[in-house]
Protein backbone atom coordinates (compact mmCIF):
# COMPACT_ATOMS: atom_id res chain seq x y z
CA UNK A 1 0.00 0.00 0.00
CA UNK A 2 2.92 2.32 0.58
CA UNK A 3 3.85 2.02 -3.09
CA UNK A 4 0.35 3.16 -4.04
CA UNK A 5 0.61 6.09 -1.66
CA UNK A 6 3.94 7.15 -3.19
CA UNK A 7 2.61 6.75 -6.75
CA UNK A 8 -0.42 8.87 -5.84
CA UNK A 9 1.84 11.63 -4.55
CA UNK A 10 3.97 11.40 -7.69
CA UNK A 11 0.91 11.53 -9.96
CA UNK A 12 -0.39 14.59 -8.12
CA UNK A 13 2.90 16.48 -7.94
CA UNK A 14 4.48 15.54 -11.27
CA UNK A 15 2.48 17.97 -13.46
CA UNK A 16 3.68 20.83 -11.24
CA UNK A 17 7.32 19.74 -11.21
CA UNK A 18 7.76 18.73 -14.85
CA UNK A 19 7.12 21.72 -17.08
CA UNK A 20 7.00 19.51 -20.19
CA UNK A 21 3.87 17.89 -18.74
CA UNK A 22 2.28 21.30 -18.23
CA UNK A 23 3.24 22.23 -21.80
CA UNK A 24 1.77 18.94 -23.06
CA UNK A 25 -1.48 19.79 -21.30
CA UNK A 26 -1.44 23.29 -22.82
CA UNK A 27 -0.70 21.84 -26.27
CA UNK A 28 -3.54 19.36 -25.85
CA UNK A 29 -5.96 22.16 -24.97
CA UNK A 30 -4.69 24.31 -27.87
CA UNK A 31 -5.23 21.41 -30.29
CA UNK A 32 -8.80 20.96 -29.11
CA UNK A 33 -9.57 24.66 -29.02
CA UNK A 34 -7.50 26.39 -31.70
CA UNK A 35 -9.35 29.69 -31.19
CA UNK A 36 -8.23 29.95 -27.56
CA UNK A 37 -5.73 32.64 -26.74
CA UNK A 38 -2.83 32.29 -24.32
CA UNK A 39 -4.90 33.56 -21.39
CA UNK A 40 -7.69 31.07 -21.97
CA UNK A 41 -5.22 28.20 -22.29
CA UNK A 42 -3.47 29.25 -19.07
CA UNK A 43 -6.84 29.35 -17.31
CA UNK A 44 -7.72 25.87 -18.57
CA UNK A 45 -4.31 24.49 -17.54
CA UNK A 46 -4.71 26.03 -14.09
CA UNK A 47 -8.17 24.49 -13.76
CA UNK A 48 -6.85 21.06 -14.73
CA UNK A 49 -3.95 21.36 -12.29
CA UNK A 50 -6.38 22.32 -9.51
CA UNK A 51 -8.56 19.32 -10.30
CA UNK A 52 -5.56 16.99 -10.40
CA UNK A 53 -4.41 18.37 -7.03
CA UNK A 54 -7.81 17.71 -5.47
CA UNK A 55 -7.95 14.21 -6.93
CA UNK A 56 -4.43 13.56 -5.59
CA UNK A 57 -5.43 14.85 -2.15
CA UNK A 58 -8.48 12.59 -2.05
CA UNK A 59 -6.32 9.68 -3.18
CA UNK A 60 -3.81 10.43 -0.45
CA UNK A 61 -6.59 10.41 2.14
CA UNK A 62 -7.85 7.11 0.74
CA UNK A 63 -4.43 5.47 1.01
CA UNK A 64 -3.77 6.83 4.50
CA UNK A 65 -7.19 5.72 5.70
CA UNK A 66 -6.73 2.26 4.27
CA UNK A 67 -3.24 1.95 5.76
CA UNK A 68 -4.55 3.05 9.16
CA UNK A 69 -7.49 0.61 9.01
CA UNK A 70 -5.25 -2.29 7.96
CA UNK A 71 -2.74 -1.56 10.70
CA UNK A 72 -5.52 -1.27 13.29
CA UNK A 73 -6.96 -4.59 12.13
CA UNK A 74 -10.38 -3.16 11.33
CA UNK A 75 -12.79 -5.76 10.01
CA UNK A 76 -14.16 -3.35 7.44
CA UNK A 77 -10.75 -2.69 5.87
CA UNK A 78 -11.24 -4.91 2.84
CA UNK A 79 -14.66 -3.43 2.06
CA UNK A 80 -13.42 0.12 2.53
CA UNK A 81 -10.32 -0.56 0.41
CA UNK A 82 -12.50 -2.08 -2.31
CA UNK A 83 -14.72 1.00 -2.29
CA UNK A 84 -11.77 3.39 -2.39
CA UNK A 85 -10.25 1.41 -5.26
CA UNK A 86 -13.53 1.45 -7.21
CA UNK A 87 -13.86 5.22 -6.83
CA UNK A 88 -10.20 5.77 -7.76
CA UNK A 89 -10.51 3.56 -10.82
CA UNK A 90 -13.64 5.38 -11.98
CA UNK A 91 -11.97 8.77 -11.57
CA UNK A 92 -8.82 7.63 -13.39
CA UNK A 93 -10.83 6.06 -16.22
CA UNK A 94 -12.87 9.25 -16.52
CA UNK A 95 -9.63 11.18 -16.99
CA UNK A 96 -8.69 8.87 -19.83
CA UNK A 97 -12.03 8.64 -21.59
CA UNK A 98 -14.33 11.60 -20.96
CA UNK A 99 -14.46 13.90 -23.95
CA UNK A 100 -14.96 17.63 -23.69
CA UNK A 101 -16.81 19.93 -26.05
CA UNK A 102 -13.97 19.77 -28.58
CA UNK A 103 -14.68 16.07 -29.11
CA UNK A 104 -11.26 15.07 -27.77
CA UNK A 105 -10.54 13.66 -24.33
CA UNK A 106 -10.28 16.53 -21.88
CA UNK A 107 -7.10 15.43 -20.16
CA UNK A 108 -3.89 14.95 -22.12
CA UNK A 109 -3.44 11.16 -22.52
CA UNK A 110 0.00 11.05 -20.86
CA UNK A 111 -1.40 12.72 -17.76
CA UNK A 112 -4.45 10.46 -17.85
CA UNK A 113 -2.23 7.39 -17.86
CA UNK A 114 -0.20 8.87 -15.02
CA UNK A 115 -3.42 9.07 -13.01
CA UNK A 116 -4.03 5.36 -13.68
CA UNK A 117 -0.65 4.37 -12.25
CA UNK A 118 -1.72 4.23 -8.54
CA UNK A 119 -4.61 1.94 -9.48
CA UNK A 120 -2.21 -0.95 -10.12
CA UNK A 121 -0.98 -1.23 -6.50
CA UNK A 122 -4.54 -0.39 -5.45
CA UNK A 123 -5.83 -3.50 -7.18
CA UNK A 124 -3.02 -5.57 -5.70
CA UNK A 125 -3.72 -4.22 -2.21
CA UNK A 126 -7.41 -5.06 -2.49
CA UNK A 127 -6.62 -8.55 -3.76
CA UNK A 128 -4.17 -9.12 -0.90
CA UNK A 129 -6.66 -7.89 1.70
CA UNK A 130 -9.34 -10.25 0.42
CA UNK A 131 -6.87 -13.14 0.16
CA UNK A 132 -5.53 -12.63 3.69
CA UNK A 133 -8.99 -12.71 5.27
CA UNK A 134 -10.15 -15.96 3.63
C-alpha positions as CSV (number, residue, x, y, z in Angstrom):
1,X,0.0,0.0,0.0
2,X,2.9,2.3,0.6
3,X,3.8,2.0,-3.1
4,X,0.4,3.2,-4.0
5,X,0.6,6.1,-1.7
6,X,3.9,7.1,-3.2
7,X,2.6,6.7,-6.7
8,X,-0.4,8.9,-5.8
9,X,1.8,11.6,-4.6
10,X,4.0,11.4,-7.7
11,X,0.9,11.5,-10.0
12,X,-0.4,14.6,-8.1
13,X,2.9,16.5,-7.9
14,X,4.5,15.5,-11.3
15,X,2.5,18.0,-13.5
16,X,3.7,20.8,-11.2
17,X,7.3,19.7,-11.2
18,X,7.8,18.7,-14.8
19,X,7.1,21.7,-17.1
20,X,7.0,19.5,-20.2
21,X,3.9,17.9,-18.7
22,X,2.3,21.3,-18.2
23,X,3.2,22.2,-21.8
24,X,1.8,18.9,-23.1
25,X,-1.5,19.8,-21.3
26,X,-1.4,23.3,-22.8
27,X,-0.7,21.8,-26.3
28,X,-3.5,19.4,-25.8
29,X,-6.0,22.2,-25.0
30,X,-4.7,24.3,-27.9
31,X,-5.2,21.4,-30.3
32,X,-8.8,21.0,-29.1
33,X,-9.6,24.7,-29.0
34,X,-7.5,26.4,-31.7
35,X,-9.4,29.7,-31.2
36,X,-8.2,29.9,-27.6
37,X,-5.7,32.6,-26.7
38,X,-2.8,32.3,-24.3
39,X,-4.9,33.6,-21.4
40,X,-7.7,31.1,-22.0
41,X,-5.2,28.2,-22.3
42,X,-3.5,29.3,-19.1
43,X,-6.8,29.4,-17.3
44,X,-7.7,25.9,-18.6
45,X,-4.3,24.5,-17.5
46,X,-4.7,26.0,-14.1
47,X,-8.2,24.5,-13.8
48,X,-6.9,21.1,-14.7
49,X,-4.0,21.4,-12.3
50,X,-6.4,22.3,-9.5
51,X,-8.6,19.3,-10.3
52,X,-5.6,17.0,-10.4
53,X,-4.4,18.4,-7.0
54,X,-7.8,17.7,-5.5
55,X,-7.9,14.2,-6.9
56,X,-4.4,13.6,-5.6
57,X,-5.4,14.8,-2.2
58,X,-8.5,12.6,-2.0
59,X,-6.3,9.7,-3.2
60,X,-3.8,10.4,-0.5
61,X,-6.6,10.4,2.1
62,X,-7.9,7.1,0.7
63,X,-4.4,5.5,1.0
64,X,-3.8,6.8,4.5
65,X,-7.2,5.7,5.7
66,X,-6.7,2.3,4.3
67,X,-3.2,1.9,5.8
68,X,-4.6,3.0,9.2
69,X,-7.5,0.6,9.0
70,X,-5.3,-2.3,8.0
71,X,-2.7,-1.6,10.7
72,X,-5.5,-1.3,13.3
73,X,-7.0,-4.6,12.1
74,X,-10.4,-3.2,11.3
75,X,-12.8,-5.8,10.0
76,X,-14.2,-3.4,7.4
77,X,-10.8,-2.7,5.9
78,X,-11.2,-4.9,2.8
79,X,-14.7,-3.4,2.1
80,X,-13.4,0.1,2.5
81,X,-10.3,-0.6,0.4
82,X,-12.5,-2.1,-2.3
83,X,-14.7,1.0,-2.3
84,X,-11.8,3.4,-2.4
85,X,-10.3,1.4,-5.3
86,X,-13.5,1.4,-7.2
87,X,-13.9,5.2,-6.8
88,X,-10.2,5.8,-7.8
89,X,-10.5,3.6,-10.8
90,X,-13.6,5.4,-12.0
91,X,-12.0,8.8,-11.6
92,X,-8.8,7.6,-13.4
93,X,-10.8,6.1,-16.2
94,X,-12.9,9.3,-16.5
95,X,-9.6,11.2,-17.0
96,X,-8.7,8.9,-19.8
97,X,-12.0,8.6,-21.6
98,X,-14.3,11.6,-21.0
99,X,-14.5,13.9,-23.9
100,X,-15.0,17.6,-23.7
101,X,-16.8,19.9,-26.1
102,X,-14.0,19.8,-28.6
103,X,-14.7,16.1,-29.1
104,X,-11.3,15.1,-27.8
105,X,-10.5,13.7,-24.3
106,X,-10.3,16.5,-21.9
107,X,-7.1,15.4,-20.2
108,X,-3.9,14.9,-22.1
109,X,-3.4,11.2,-22.5
110,X,0.0,11.0,-20.9
111,X,-1.4,12.7,-17.8
112,X,-4.5,10.5,-17.9
113,X,-2.2,7.4,-17.9
114,X,-0.2,8.9,-15.0
115,X,-3.4,9.1,-13.0
116,X,-4.0,5.4,-13.7
117,X,-0.7,4.4,-12.3
118,X,-1.7,4.2,-8.5
119,X,-4.6,1.9,-9.5
120,X,-2.2,-0.9,-10.1
121,X,-1.0,-1.2,-6.5
122,X,-4.5,-0.4,-5.4
123,X,-5.8,-3.5,-7.2
124,X,-3.0,-5.6,-5.7
125,X,-3.7,-4.2,-2.2
126,X,-7.4,-5.1,-2.5
127,X,-6.6,-8.6,-3.8
128,X,-4.2,-9.1,-0.9
129,X,-6.7,-7.9,1.7
130,X,-9.3,-10.2,0.4
131,X,-6.9,-13.1,0.2
132,X,-5.5,-12.6,3.7
133,X,-9.0,-12.7,5.3
134,X,-10.2,-16.0,3.6
